[in-house]
């Protein structure tokens, strides 16, 4: 009984600490930004560096083991509800505390656009057309048949090279934006990528192990941008629209052509979708100027994700939408669309 009380008390203490940190992040001006730039990097350097030693996704294996352990534990002690409840409170408290320290507070830090001085409003349709024309030209110049290919041979070699290049691309981006500097563990492909595919997810950041995980089954052009997107979360930039934009910046600044192609084609998808709503005719004309490689990649991408549309994907999207809104992204999944405004601001202010 004493052990049960200690477990319950420890779990309750963790829940109180979690609530206090969440309140502080929401209501103490400057605290989340200070935390994201001073405390969180230390956690990345310690926790992220430790779990980065392992060549596999530790959080993925951990989830499977935890689920198995919980099932066995409940089956064994279901006649002792107080014991189950105390352990449950401790587990929930530990997970929520880890999530808050390694992720939740950062949602309220100063945004990357504000940090980098990139505007995100005041653009015309002509600005959008000009951006799309630029992206189409860059896509066609960088198109490559290089593949991720995790099944061995030269493709298997690329799987390692691409993951290493993602960290180099982020480090290179930090020379212009120092907030992206610091230690980067290599991103990891989850062993059962189907789990991400049915949720329509390209990748996922683990706040419990500070790992960047990605879906290795998706079309190759998606992978470089996803690698950089997930790594951006390890610098405290949690907003999805900004992680997309940082991934774009890192990719187009990479020395590897496959990364530049991934960044430009991803940028075209977002900007092109915005243009399709604003001016369908001009969107159609520009889309026809894409090279055959880009058209094939986009068709493959649509076919791949189309296979996983259904009730599970819809439910996962609703959960993701609620999660984003809960973490101060009031547009929910629509926040991904603001990447276009950031690209417009960067295109106008930074590019010649």
N, C-alpha and C positions, 0 to 999 in steps of 0.2 A: 504493500500500500504506500509506503514512504517513497519508493521509486516512482510509482505512478504520480504522486503529488509533485515530485521534483520535475518529472517530464512535463506535466501540465503547467507548472510554474514557469519553467524555462520557455515553453512554447508561448505562454501568455506574455512573458517579457519580450520575446522577439516580435510578437504582434504589436505590442505597445510601441516598441522602438521603430517598427516599420511605419506605423501610423504617424508617429512624431516626425519622421523624416519626410513622409509624403506631405504633411501639412507645411513643414518648413520649405519644401521645394515649391509649393504653390503660393506661399504667402510672404516669405522673407526675400525681399529684393536682393539680387546678387548672389544669394546662396547657391542656387543650382549651377550658375556659371562658374563660380569659384570651385565648387565641387568637381564639375566636369573637367576643369583644366588643372586641378591640383591634386585631388584625392583619387579620382578615377584612373588617371594614368599610372599611379602606383599599383592599383589593383590589376590593371592590364599587364604591367611589368612583372608582377608576382604570379597571379592566378593564370593569366593568359600565357605567360612564358612556361609555367609548369605543365599545363595541359597541352601546350603546343609541342611538347616533347613526343607525345604519342602520335603515330602516323594515322590513326583512325579517329573518328568523331567520338570523343569520350561521352558527350552528352547523349548521343544516340544510344550507345551501349548502356549508359546509366539509366536511361528511361526504361529500356527493356528489362533490366535487372530490377529496377525499383518496382515496376508493375508486377513482375513475378513474385518479388518478395512480399509485396502488400497482399497479393492474393493468398499466398501461403500463410502469411501471418494472421489474416482475418479468418481463414479456414481453421487455423489451429486454436485461436483464442476467442472465437465468436461468443463463447459462453461468459467471457469476462468483458463486458461493455465498458467499464471504467478504464481498464487497461488499454483497450482499443481507442477510446476517446482521448486519453492523455497522450498516447503516441501519435494520434492523428493531429492533435493541436500542435505538438512539437514539430512534426513534419511540415505542416502548412506554415507555421511560423518561420521555420528555417528557410523554406523555399521563397516565401514572400519577402523576407529580409534580404536574401541574396539577390532577388530580382530588383528590389528597390535600390540597393547599393550599387549594383553593376549595370543598371539600365534605367530604372524608373525616374530617378532624380534628373538624369540627363535630358529628359524630354522638356524640361522647363528652363534649360540653359539658353543663352543667346544663340540664335540661329546662325547657320553657316553663312547665309546671305548677308546678314547684318555684320558678322565678323569680317567677311571678305569685301564688304562694301559694294555688293551687287544688287542693283535695283530689281524690283519684281512687278512693276506696274507702269501704266502710261504708254502702252504700245498699240500701234495701229495694225490693221489687217495687212497693209503693205510691209510692215516690219516682219510680220509672220511669213509672208510670201518670200521675202528676201532671205530669211533664215532657212526656210525649206529649200530654196534653190541652192544655197550654200551646202546644206547637208546632203542633197542629192549628188552634187558634184564631188564631195568628199567620199561618199559611199562608193561611187563608181571608181574613184582613184585608188581606194584602199581595198577593194574587193579581193578576197583570197579564198582559195580552196582548202587552206590549212584547217585541219580538224582537231578536236580535242582527243577523240579516239582512245578510250581507256582500255581497249581490248588487246593491247600489246603492239609490237612493231614500232614504227615511227610514230604512230598515233599514241601508243602507250607512253612513249617518251614525251610527247607533247603534253600529256596530262600532268606530268611533273613540271615541265617547263612553264606551262601556263600558270600554275599555282605560284611558282617562284616569281614569274613576271608580274603577277598581281601585286605582290609586296613591293617590288621595285618600282612599279608604276605609282603606287601610293607614296612611296618615299620621294620619288621625283616630283610629284605634285606638291609635297611639303616644302619644296624650295621656294615656291611662289606663295603658298599658304602655310605658314609655320604651324598652324593649329592642327595640321594633318601629320606632323612629325612624330617620331617616337617609335617604339617597338611594334612590329607587326608579326604575329604568328602566321604561318602559312594556312590558307583556307583549306577546309577538308570536305571531301565529297562524302555524303552519307551513304552507307552501304545499301540501304533499302530506299532508293530515290523515289520509288512508287508512292511512298507515304507523302512526300512533298507534292508529287504530280497530281494526286487526287485532290489535294487542297489548292491546286493552281499556284503553287509556290516555287519560285526559282531558287530561293535560298532562305536561310534563317539564321539569325544571330542568337547564340545561347548565352543568356546572362548568368547562368549557373557555372559555366566553365570558361566564359569569355572566349568562345570559339566562333569563327565564321564558317558556316556550313552551306553547302550548295547542292543543287540537284544535277547530278551528272548525266541524267537521261535526256534532258531537254536539248533542243537543237543547238549546235555548236556556237552559232553566232551570239547566243544569249550568255554564254558562260563567262567570257572575260569581264563584261560589264557587271554581271552578278557578283563575281569574285570581289571586285573593287567596291561595289555597293555594300556588301556585307562587312568588308574591312573598314569602311567609313564609320560604322557603328562603334568600332573599337577606339575611335577618337572622340567619342562623346556626342556625335551628331546622330540623333536617333530619328528625326523626322524622315519619313519615307521619301517625300518629294526631294529633300535635300540629299539624302543618301543616293538617290538616282542621279542627281546632278553631279555630286562628287565623283560617283562612278564614271560618269560621262567625261568629266575633266581628266581623271586619271587615265582613262583609256585613250582619249585622243592625244594625250601627251606622251604615250608610251612609244618606245622605239620599235615595238613589235607590231607588224602590220595587222595581224589578226585582232589585236586589242583596239587599234585605231578603227578598224572596220566595225567591230562590235559597238564601240562608242558612238560612231556616226550613224550606224543603222538603228541603234536604239533611240538616239536622238530624233531621227527621222520618224520613227513610229509615233513618238509622243507629239512632235510638232506637226506631223502629217495628219494625225487624228484631229488635232485642233483646227487645222486648215480645212479638213473635210467638212467640219461643221460650219466654218465661216464662209467658205467658198468652194463648194464641191467640184465645180468645173476646173478651177486652177489646181486643185488637189489631184484630180484625175490626170490632167496634163503633165504634172510633175511626176506622178507615180509611174507614168509610162516611160519616163526618161531614166528610170532605174535600170542598172545593168541586169543581165540575165541571172547572174549569181545572187544578187540581192532579191530579185523576184522569187527565185527558187527557195532561198532561205526563209523568206516571209511566208510563202505557201507551206513549207515544211513546219514552220512555227505554228501556224494556224491549225494545221492538221494534227499536230502533236497535242496541243492543249484542248482541241475539240474532242479528242478521245476521252478526256477526263471530265467533261462537263456532266453535271448531274446533281443529285441531291446532296452528296457529300461536298462537292465544290461550292454549292450554294450556301450550305450551312457554314463551311469554313470561311467564306467571304463575309457572311453576317457576323461571325465571331471576330474576324479581323477588323471589320468596320467598327464594332463596339469597342474593341481594344484600342484602336487609334483615337476614337472620340474620348475614351476614358483618360487617355494620356495627352489631352490638350490639343489634339488634331481634330478640330470640330467638323471638318469636312469628311472625316472618315476615310474610306478608300479613295474618295475623290481627290484627296490631298496629293496623290501621285500626279495629277494633272498639272499642278503648279510648277512642275519641272520646266514646262514650256516657258513660263514667265522668267524663270532663272536663266534659261538658255538665251532668251531674247535680251535680257540685261547684260549677260556676258558677251553676246554677239555684238551688241551696240557699243559697249564700253571698253571691251578688252581686245577685240579682234580688229585688224586694220580694215 
